[in-house]
Amino acid sequence: MRRVTAGLAVLVLVTAAGYRWWRQRSDVMAEYVIPGDAHPARVEVLNASGIDGLARATTRLLRSRGIDVVYFGTASVDSLSTTRIIVRRGDTTAAVLVREALGVGILVEEQDPRLLLEVTVHLGRDAARSEGFRP
C-alpha cells in the first residue's frame, strides 16, 4: 500500500511539473509576433520593370516589414517606370502600408473580389532606385 501511495505521489508531482513547464513554454511562444498579424493583408508582387530579381528583393523587403506577400513573379505588363500599387479588395489601408514600405508608387483602385488578395504591386524602375537594388 505504501508503494502505491508513493508511486501516486511521484506521478502527481511529475505531472504537475510537466504541466507547469508546458504552460511557461506556451507563454513564451505567444510573445513572438507572426509577420502579417498586425495587417492581415495578402499581397502579390509582380515585376514590371524589366530588371531581373526585383520582385524577389521587394518580397524580402515587404516580408521584413510584416507584410504578407503570398506570391511574386513577373507581370504581363510591359516595362513600367512608375510602380503601381493596386487595391483589389477592401479599402486602401493595405495599399498605403505597402506604399510606405516601398517609399514609391501610385495607388490605383481596381477592385476584383475574385482574387484572394488585397493588393497587387506592379514594380516599376523607380522601385529599384528606391531600394538601392543591385542585381
LINCOR-V900070 format. One record per pair of residues at least 6 apart in sequence whose ideal C-beta (glycine too) atoms are under 7 Angstrom apart, sorted by the first residue. I is the first residue (numbers start at 1). J is the second residue. Records with the same first field share a line. If there is no record, write none. Layout:
BEGIN
I = J / J
END
This chain:
BEGIN
35 = 63 / 66 / 68
36 = 66 / 67 / 68
38 = 66
39 = 66 / 67 / 94 / 97
40 = 68
41 = 67 / 68 / 94 / 118 / 119
42 = 68 / 70 / 116 / 117 / 118
43 = 62 / 67 / 68 / 69 / 70 / 98 / 117 / 118 / 119 / 121
44 = 70 / 71 / 72 / 117 / 120
45 = 55 / 58 / 59 / 62 / 69 / 72 / 121 / 123
46 = 55 / 73 / 74 / 75 / 120 / 121 / 122 / 123
47 = 54 / 55 / 74 / 75 / 123
48 = 75 / 77 / 79 / 80 / 122 / 123 / 124
49 = 79 / 80 / 123 / 124 / 125 / 127 / 128
50 = 79
51 = 125 / 128 / 133 / 135
52 = 135
53 = 135
54 = 123 / 127 / 128 / 133
55 = 72 / 73 / 74 / 123
56 = 72
57 = 131 / 133
58 = 123 / 127 / 131
59 = 69 / 72
61 = 101 / 131
62 = 69 / 98 / 101
63 = 69
65 = 101
67 = 97 / 98 / 101
70 = 117
75 = 122
77 = 122
80 = 122 / 124
81 = 124 / 125 / 126
82 = 106 / 124 / 126
83 = 102 / 104 / 105 / 121 / 122 / 123 / 124 / 126 / 127
84 = 105 / 106 / 108 / 122
85 = 95 / 98 / 99 / 105 / 106 / 107 / 108 / 119 / 121
86 = 108 / 110 / 119 / 120 / 122
87 = 95 / 107 / 109 / 111 / 119
88 = 110 / 111 / 112 / 115 / 117 / 118 / 119 / 120
89 = 111 / 113 / 115 / 118
90 = 118
92 = 107
94 = 118 / 119
95 = 107 / 119
98 = 119 / 121
99 = 105 / 107
102 = 127 / 130
103 = 130
104 = 126 / 127 / 130
END
